[in-house]
Amino acid sequence: MTRPATMLAVGTSPLMMMHALAHARAGWRVTVLDRADVVGGSWSTPAMLGLSQVECGVHLLENRPEFHASLQGLGVALERDDRCFSLWRGRRSGMRGSRALFHTLVALKAARGGRLDSFRRISRSALLSARHSATPFHYPRQGCREINSRLVQLLEAAGAEIRLRIAIEAIHVERGGGVVCATAAQSFEAERILIGSRAHAPIHIDGMAQTIPMESSGTLTILLRWSGDCPPGYSYVEILGDRLLKRVRDITAFALPLLPDGQFLLAAQLRDTNAGALSAPGVAEIITQLRKLQLLPADARIAEWDCAAYPLQTIGDRDLMELAARSAGRIVAVRTTDLADGFQAAPIPS
Ligand SMILES: Cc1cc2nc3c(=O)[nH]c(=O)nc-3n(C[C@H](O)[C@H](O)[C@H](O)COP(=O)(O)OP(=O)(O)OC[C@H]3O[C@@H](n4cnc5c(N)ncnc54)[C@H](O)[C@@H]3O)c2cc1C
């Protein structure tokens, strides 16, 4: 009997778990490592406001039919997300058309700033948004937590091991040999390693440290528990042209039955330029802006708030693919900067 090929995978974002799952199902012995103590990466559901396992991020599944079909194929129940819209300088418009326009403007801004990798990636998103503008948006009935928990179940059923609280400090690749992932206390070995745009560590190939330009950024999410007479009337809002807010999701439904009647939960993601620490006056400003944009009723009573920062170290698409090529197939790289964009039919290298 031949021994199964072994693979280490860094990070537990839905995309990394999908690709790890494709390998495990194809017979690879997969170990998924993550330094966090919950799965999901930027799609994780950390405990906030005393609520654990409640979706606290502001997420959107792009309206791409093949992506929806693949999530449904994993057993995730998706529902039409019709209560979503865009706000352009305070004016409300349909999300499906404005999404293509929005991506085009961001792509042009990236081109003007000389950020060619971002330009290529965002133009691709603009084209895809335009092509699929007739497809409605969908979202998991139980929130993105459902995607993560389903993927964990399927990975375990396929024999993969998920190990949390393992921070990889260096990845050593031998082109004629295997891969070693080193943490402060131990090391893991395999024949291949799966890395993503934001799930990686310093890499050495045949003893040579690889210089990889990396974009450092971060984002901040604020969670508000409020009470009032009426629900907010939207599910997801993309906010364009606002210096403070990027997007907002009403996550009340995902927190039931933990929330008392008449209480609502709203998650707002700030523009990436506002990713620093948040003080009480900063929160007051956000609340004022939410009221001004009518995303929070004037009589809403704020019961409590919390916020979570998410730092990002992104490798550009080209550099990521070049790294994989330089490793002679030892590194399998997945472009993950956007969930639907990074989604492919999870190709299995021979
Ligand atoms: C706040 C936020 C909201 C987003 N919302 C959307 C959205 O709505 N729709 C969309 O399509 N995309 C969204 N994205 C894009 C998102 O980044 C991608 O969908 C995808 O999750 C990226 O996958 P990733 O594995 O590269 O990175 P991440 O999701 O950031 O996950 C990386 C994981 O790897 C782990 N990790 C990293 N380095 C190491 C290491 N050295 N050792 C051990 N573990 C490590 C981290 O702990 C983390 O769990 C969002 C991103 C952010 C930050």
The ligand as an ORCA input file, in Angstrom:
! r2SCAN-3c Opt
* xyz 0 1
  C     -12.796     42.314      7.710
  C     -12.780     41.654      6.371
  C     -13.973     41.437      5.704
  C     -13.971     40.791      4.478
  N     -15.155     40.602      3.890
  C     -15.200     39.985      2.704
  C     -16.440     39.789      2.087
  O     -17.457     40.212      2.593
  N     -16.482     39.131      0.901
  C     -15.324     38.643      0.321
  O     -15.418     38.009     -0.737
  N     -14.116     38.833      0.898
  C     -14.040     39.496      2.059
  N     -12.841     39.714      2.647
  C     -11.669     39.236      1.969
  C     -11.088     38.022      2.680
  O      -9.850     38.449      3.059
  C     -11.047     36.764      1.824
  O     -12.348     36.367      1.618
  C     -10.341     35.562      2.469
  O     -10.898     35.277      3.715
  C      -8.880     35.737      2.576
  O      -8.354     34.474      2.922
  P      -6.904     34.310      3.515
  O      -6.782     32.907      3.956
  O      -5.875     34.800      2.562
  O      -6.840     35.338      4.731
  P      -7.634     35.490      6.075
  O      -9.101     35.370      5.921
  O      -7.088     36.756      6.662
  O      -7.170     34.248      6.950
  C      -5.816     34.045      7.253
  C      -5.766     33.014      8.360
  O      -4.462     32.487      8.381
  C      -3.948     32.551      9.681
  N      -2.515     32.808      9.538
  C      -1.934     33.775      8.799
  N      -0.588     33.685      8.906
  C      -0.336     32.635      9.740
  C       0.851     32.049     10.253
  N       2.073     32.529      9.952
  N       0.738     30.981     11.087
  C      -0.481     30.474     11.402
  N      -1.631     31.005     10.960
  C      -1.577     32.062     10.136
  C      -4.670     33.709     10.356
  O      -4.743     33.508     11.753
  C      -6.059     33.631      9.706
  O      -6.929     32.799     10.439
  C     -12.779     40.371      3.880
  C     -11.552     40.607      4.554
  C     -11.561     41.252      5.768
  C     -10.257     41.485      6.449
*
